[in-house]
Amino acid sequence: MTENPFTICILYDAWHELEEEAPELPPESPKRGRKRREKSDREEITEALTKRGHTVIEHCLDGRRRSLKALAGIEADLVFNLTESYGGDDTKDLNIAAYLDLLHLPYTGSGPSGLLLAQDKAVAKRLFTFHGLRTPHFATVYQGRLQWSDDIHFPVIVKPKREDGSIGIEFSAVVGSIKELMERIDALHADLDSPVLIEEYIEGRELYVSVLGNETPTALPVVELDLSDLPVGTPRIAGTEVKWERGTDAYRKTKLRIPENLSEEMLAEIQETAVTAYRALEIRDYARADVRLTADGKIYLLEVNPNPWLHSTAEFALAAKQAGRDYGSLIEEIVDLAVSRYRGRTLTARPD
């Protein structure tokens, strides 16, 4: 149990328009028994904080104005910010952070500036280049306006410029011709009405580097998404088929693991790359960098994700476990990092 327990509000998002009643399911067969439901990250975090003596309340931003008004009345020492969108719009997470700032509510994770810089993948990649980090050549396009960075060569991966969670990234995102490129751009514009990032596809290993801290951020052990068992001819990318479509071959044949065949020097270089990017994007408390490692040992930084998924089965928790932190300790450390940023003022003191 922590020596200084807090009242912590778990803030998460949903959207009212898409909420539907769950369909009625047939009764379970007594022979097979009931399958245990997997806890959500919110439930796991609530349980971890409660076990450490904190008082936990939950609040949902569901896309309606009244949920914003209710948040303004929350009495909590700290908000554990799990929001990824507002009203289904994934680009609005930075607005939620800004709203919390206006309310003088302390919260975990990155502020509006870090979320904005990381969210715009083209801006982030320019910052990576400025800081001497290798990132794939790219261009952006929206409604006929094309902005080039460097000459790029096929194959390329075509994805939304400002989405996360692999939204808009399927195996079909990797294209090898002008015709396929134009078709892919048109499809993304139609589906998401979003600027599109065209990025050189880098063949290599998919690595994740979790980072914790503020003044002296620390990289946790590297985690690999093993894509080697995907069918021949399938792009080795962490698309929606791999990340979210449970029950499919793509989901079943990929797994997270701790890489065992990388030298200490290479691991250290990959971790240093992640920490440099973390600082460049002004990220706070915790984040995850996504990296590609080519067969000839070149490191390509793809993106950095502030406030990544904290489920106990996710990359971040796996890296923390490898570093000797159990799940509860990881969650408590994120709380401590956030609290330390607000040190010097009373956490519950807010203007009326």
Phi, psi and omega per residue, in radians:
M1 nan 2.393 -3.128
T2 -1.222 2.637 -3.134
E3 -1.295 -0.452 -3.096
N4 -2.191 1.381 -3.113
P5 -1.184 2.570 -3.136
F6 -2.111 2.902 2.856
T7 -1.629 2.044 -3.032
I8 -2.070 2.253 3.087
C9 -1.703 2.109 3.021
I10 -1.464 1.965 -3.110
L11 -1.782 2.162 -3.136
Y12 -2.405 2.995 -3.041
D13 -2.170 2.658 2.984
A14 -2.697 3.106 3.059
W15 -2.414 2.250 -2.977
H16 -1.034 -0.689 -3.046
E17 -1.064 -0.500 -3.058
L18 -1.752 -0.008 -3.133
E19 -1.313 2.250 3.110
E20 -2.306 2.700 3.078
E21 -1.183 2.412 3.141
A22 -1.147 2.443 3.129
P23 -1.156 2.598 3.121
E24 -1.270 2.224 -3.078
L25 -1.709 2.634 3.087
P26 -1.163 2.679 -3.139
P27 -1.088 2.607 3.139
E28 -1.219 2.510 3.044
S29 -1.199 2.269 -3.137
P30 -1.092 -0.411 -3.139
K31 -1.306 -0.641 -3.086
R32 -1.536 -0.459 -3.129
G33 1.376 3.098 -3.095
R34 -1.654 2.267 3.113
K35 -1.304 2.311 -3.112
R36 -1.228 2.253 -3.134
R37 -1.336 2.368 3.110
E38 -1.278 2.330 3.117
K39 -1.216 2.597 3.050
S40 -1.381 2.902 3.068
D41 -1.064 -0.640 3.121
R42 -1.063 -0.770 3.131
E43 -1.150 -0.705 3.136
E44 -1.136 -0.735 -3.136
I45 -1.178 -0.729 3.084
T46 -1.015 -0.788 -3.136
E47 -1.114 -0.753 -3.124
A48 -1.122 -0.738 -3.127
L49 -1.230 -0.675 3.131
T50 -1.107 -0.719 3.132
K51 -1.093 -0.407 3.137
R52 -1.668 0.222 2.996
G53 1.608 0.003 3.128
H54 -1.360 2.636 2.980
T55 -1.586 2.166 -3.037
V56 -2.007 2.288 2.980
I57 -2.142 2.771 -3.130
E58 -2.134 2.549 3.080
H59 -2.480 2.323 -3.125
C60 -1.875 2.212 2.932
L61 -1.578 1.884 -2.988
D62 -1.837 0.244 3.118
G63 1.585 -0.086 3.108
R64 -1.781 2.583 -3.064
R65 -1.029 -0.587 -3.079
R66 -1.161 -0.469 3.100
S67 -1.244 -0.539 3.032
L68 -1.209 -0.737 3.130
K69 -1.105 -0.698 3.135
A70 -1.142 -0.617 3.115
L71 -1.084 -0.617 3.132
A72 -1.102 -0.372 -3.140
G73 -1.702 0.043 -3.117
I74 -1.160 2.307 3.042
E75 -1.865 1.757 -3.125
A76 -2.560 2.653 3.069
D77 -1.299 -0.551 -3.056
L78 -2.686 2.501 3.023
V79 -1.792 2.174 3.014
F80 -1.580 1.800 -2.948
N81 -1.484 1.847 3.092
L82 -1.840 0.117 -3.065
T83 -1.207 2.496 3.084
E84 -2.157 -0.177 -3.109
S85 -2.822 3.024 2.991
Y86 -2.358 2.125 -3.108
G87 1.058 0.492 3.141
G88 1.513 -0.007 -3.137
D89 -1.694 1.900 -3.077
D90 -1.246 -0.203 3.123
T91 -1.479 -0.059 -3.042
K92 -1.711 0.145 3.124
D93 -1.109 -0.560 3.127
L94 -1.214 -0.515 3.086
N95 -1.170 -0.620 3.106
I96 -1.136 -0.762 3.098
A97 -1.073 -0.713 3.114
A98 -1.124 -0.666 3.110
Y99 -1.120 -0.726 3.088
L100 -1.089 -0.665 3.073
D101 -1.081 -0.767 3.131
L102 -1.089 -0.586 3.131
L103 -1.409 -0.083 -3.060
H104 1.002 0.638 3.068
L105 -1.709 1.987 3.074
P106 -1.075 2.506 -3.097
Y107 -2.591 2.756 3.107
T108 -1.382 2.699 2.993
G109 1.522 -3.012 -3.010
S110 -1.259 2.652 3.050
G111 -1.514 -3.078 -3.077
P112 -1.012 -0.674 -3.084
S113 -1.160 -0.791 3.125
G114 -1.118 -0.693 3.124
L115 -1.151 -0.679 -3.137
L116 -1.170 -0.820 -3.106
L117 -1.114 -0.691 -3.130
A118 -1.304 -0.561 -3.076
Q119 -1.199 -0.706 3.127
D120 -1.450 1.719 -3.002
K121 -1.110 -0.547 3.123
A122 -1.204 -0.766 3.095
V123 -1.096 -0.763 3.134
A124 -1.043 -0.737 -3.106
K125 -1.179 -0.594 3.064
R126 -1.148 -0.680 3.088
L127 -1.155 -0.696 3.087
F128 -1.010 -0.819 -3.121
T129 -1.085 -0.730 3.122
F130 -1.028 -0.631 -3.112
H131 -1.571 0.206 3.044
G132 1.379 0.373 3.137
L133 -1.721 2.338 -3.140
R134 -1.325 2.272 3.086
T135 -2.457 2.621 -3.094
P136 -1.034 2.521 3.042
H137 -1.057 2.619 -3.011
F138 -2.676 2.917 2.963
A139 -2.531 2.813 3.075
T140 -2.186 2.630 3.129
V141 -2.551 2.454 3.063
Y142 -2.704 2.146 3.100
Q143 0.890 0.784 3.061
G144 1.525 -0.175 3.137
R145 -1.623 2.104 -3.069
L146 -1.958 2.294 3.100
Q147 -2.152 2.076 -3.079
W148 -1.678 2.585 2.981
S149 -1.825 -0.963 3.138
D150 -2.526 2.950 2.984
D151 -1.127 2.284 3.128
I152 -2.091 2.706 -3.036
H153 -2.208 2.555 3.064
F154 -1.208 2.612 -0.006
P155 -1.333 2.728 3.090
V156 -2.231 2.769 3.032
I157 -1.918 2.285 -3.035
V158 -1.987 2.065 -3.014
K159 -2.564 2.864 3.100
P160 -1.073 2.536 -3.117
K161 -1.342 -0.427 -2.995
R162 -2.335 0.663 3.086
E163 -2.116 2.820 3.066
D164 -2.331 -3.004 -3.140
G165 1.108 0.418 -3.119
S166 1.133 0.323 3.087
I167 -1.100 2.260 3.132
G168 1.362 0.171 -3.138
I169 -2.087 1.785 3.048
E170 -2.023 3.088 3.102
F171 -0.987 -0.542 3.141
S172 -1.240 -0.081 3.121
A173 -1.220 -0.377 3.115
V174 -1.560 2.076 -3.070
V175 -2.209 2.738 -3.050
G176 -2.215 0.215 -3.137
S177 -2.633 2.845 3.108
I178 -1.061 -0.727 -3.126
K179 -1.050 -0.845 3.131
E180 -1.126 -0.630 3.133
L181 -1.083 -0.838 -3.112
M182 -1.140 -0.684 3.109
E183 -1.105 -0.716 -3.132
R184 -1.165 -0.747 3.107
I185 -1.056 -0.811 3.137
D186 -1.047 -0.720 -3.119
A187 -1.137 -0.750 3.135
L188 -1.174 -0.699 3.091
H189 -1.086 -0.696 -3.134
A190 -1.216 -0.725 -3.063
D191 -1.359 -0.695 -2.970
L192 -2.085 -0.205 -3.065
D193 0.826 0.883 -3.009
S194 -2.253 2.579 2.963
P195 -0.978 2.595 -3.042
V196 -1.996 2.411 3.055
L197 -1.783 2.208 3.054
I198 -1.881 2.044 -2.994
E199 -2.271 2.390 3.074
E200 -0.999 2.312 3.101
Y201 -1.367 2.187 -3.131
I202 -1.812 2.022 3.080
E203 -1.332 2.189 -3.124
G204 2.968 -2.972 -3.107
R205 -1.495 2.455 -3.132
E206 -1.627 1.984 -3.067
L207 -2.132 2.526 3.128
Y208 -2.130 2.336 3.133
V209 -2.161 1.965 3.103
S210 -1.499 2.456 -3.106
V211 -2.231 2.377 3.119
L212 -2.181 2.420 2.980
G213 2.164 3.034 -3.140
N214 -2.222 -1.385 3.140
E215 -1.074 -0.729 3.131
T216 -2.248 1.310 -3.110
P217 -1.090 2.539 -3.089
T218 -2.129 2.350 3.069
A219 -1.514 2.314 3.084
L220 -1.468 2.992 3.121
P221 -0.961 2.552 -3.116
V222 -1.256 2.418 3.079
V223 -2.039 2.438 3.136
E224 -1.970 2.405 2.938
L225 -1.626 1.897 -3.072
D226 -1.373 1.928 -3.117
L227 -1.852 0.180 -2.984
S228 -1.199 -0.377 -3.101
D229 -1.614 0.064 3.065
L230 -1.124 2.623 -3.116
P231 -0.994 2.597 3.109
V232 -0.997 2.339 -3.138
G233 1.623 -0.193 3.103
T234 -1.461 2.273 3.121
P235 -1.036 2.405 3.127
R236 -1.473 1.327 3.122
I237 -2.303 2.741 3.117
A238 -1.581 1.185 -3.136
G239 -1.425 -3.103 -3.124
T240 -1.071 -0.551 3.134
E241 -1.081 -0.647 -3.111
V242 -1.397 -0.703 -2.987
K243 -1.480 -0.634 -2.922
W244 -2.209 -0.311 -3.028
E245 -1.564 1.362 -3.100
R246 -1.093 2.524 3.134
G247 1.614 -0.221 3.127
T248 -1.526 2.818 3.088
D249 -1.041 -0.704 -3.111
A250 -1.079 -0.679 3.138
Y251 -1.243 -0.768 -3.065
R252 -1.220 -0.544 -3.018
K253 -1.611 0.155 3.058
T254 -2.111 2.578 -3.097
K255 -2.699 2.690 3.060
L256 -1.501 2.503 3.107
R257 -2.691 2.843 3.002
I258 -1.567 2.064 -3.101
P259 -1.145 2.354 -3.078
E260 -1.909 -0.094 -3.031
N261 -2.022 0.525 3.057
L262 -1.956 2.409 -3.111
S263 -1.195 2.772 3.093
E264 -1.055 -0.644 3.134
E265 -1.138 -0.745 3.123
M266 -1.151 -0.769 3.117
L267 -1.045 -0.739 -3.136
A268 -1.123 -0.672 3.127
E269 -1.170 -0.706 3.108
I270 -1.113 -0.755 3.137
Q271 -1.152 -0.697 3.108
E272 -1.108 -0.676 3.080
T273 -1.026 -0.783 -3.122
A274 -1.119 -0.754 -3.125
V275 -1.155 -0.715 3.105
T276 -1.064 -0.751 3.124
A277 -1.155 -0.696 3.116
Y278 -0.989 -0.817 3.136
R279 -1.208 -0.688 -3.095
A280 -1.073 -0.581 -3.094
L281 -1.621 0.099 3.084
E282 1.038 0.723 -3.109
I283 -1.486 2.597 -3.098
R284 -2.078 2.582 2.947
D285 1.235 -1.092 -3.088
Y286 -2.816 2.641 3.114
A287 -2.886 3.012 3.089
R288 -2.315 2.215 3.078
A289 -1.679 2.387 3.100
D290 -1.822 2.204 -2.974
V291 -2.288 2.579 2.976
R292 -1.988 2.354 3.102
L293 -2.050 2.067 -3.097
T294 -1.416 2.932 -3.115
A295 -1.105 -0.459 3.131
D296 -1.655 0.269 2.995
G297 1.484 0.284 3.096
K298 -1.540 2.374 -3.128
I299 -1.746 2.166 3.070
Y300 -2.032 2.121 3.100
L301 -1.480 2.113 -3.120
L302 -1.553 -0.911 -3.120
E303 -2.921 2.945 3.045
V304 -2.194 2.335 -3.084
N305 -1.932 1.844 3.031
P306 -1.184 2.664 3.080
N307 0.848 0.930 -3.109
P308 -1.211 2.932 -3.120
W309 -1.001 2.298 -3.064
L310 -1.919 0.347 3.086
H311 -1.073 2.639 -3.081
S312 -1.122 -0.304 3.120
T313 -1.692 -0.026 -3.041
A314 -1.439 2.964 -3.075
E315 -1.001 -0.734 -3.065
F316 -1.112 -0.816 -3.130
A317 -1.157 -0.624 3.101
L318 -1.114 -0.742 3.115
A319 -1.131 -0.722 3.124
A320 -1.106 -0.723 3.107
K321 -1.066 -0.732 3.128
Q322 -1.115 -0.494 3.132
A323 -1.506 0.033 3.079
G324 1.690 0.168 3.134
R325 -1.778 2.211 2.992
D326 -1.366 3.011 -3.012
Y327 -1.070 -0.787 -3.141
G328 -1.070 -0.685 3.124
S329 -1.141 -0.665 3.102
L330 -1.071 -0.842 -3.117
I331 -1.115 -0.730 3.105
E332 -1.105 -0.647 3.126
E333 -1.133 -0.678 3.097
I334 -1.127 -0.708 3.064
V335 -1.048 -0.823 -3.117
D336 -1.077 -0.699 3.125
L337 -1.103 -0.738 3.129
A338 -1.167 -0.796 -3.123
V339 -1.048 -0.701 -3.100
S340 -1.129 -0.498 3.107
R341 -1.199 -0.479 -3.122
Y342 -1.716 0.107 -3.120
R343 -1.064 2.480 -3.096
G344 1.811 -0.121 3.022
R345 -2.384 2.707 3.133
T346 -1.274 2.158 -3.029
L347 -1.040 -0.603 -3.069
T348 -1.607 -0.034 -3.096
A349 -1.389 1.978 3.101
R350 -2.325 2.575 3.078
P351 -1.100 2.522 3.080
D352 -1.292 nan nan
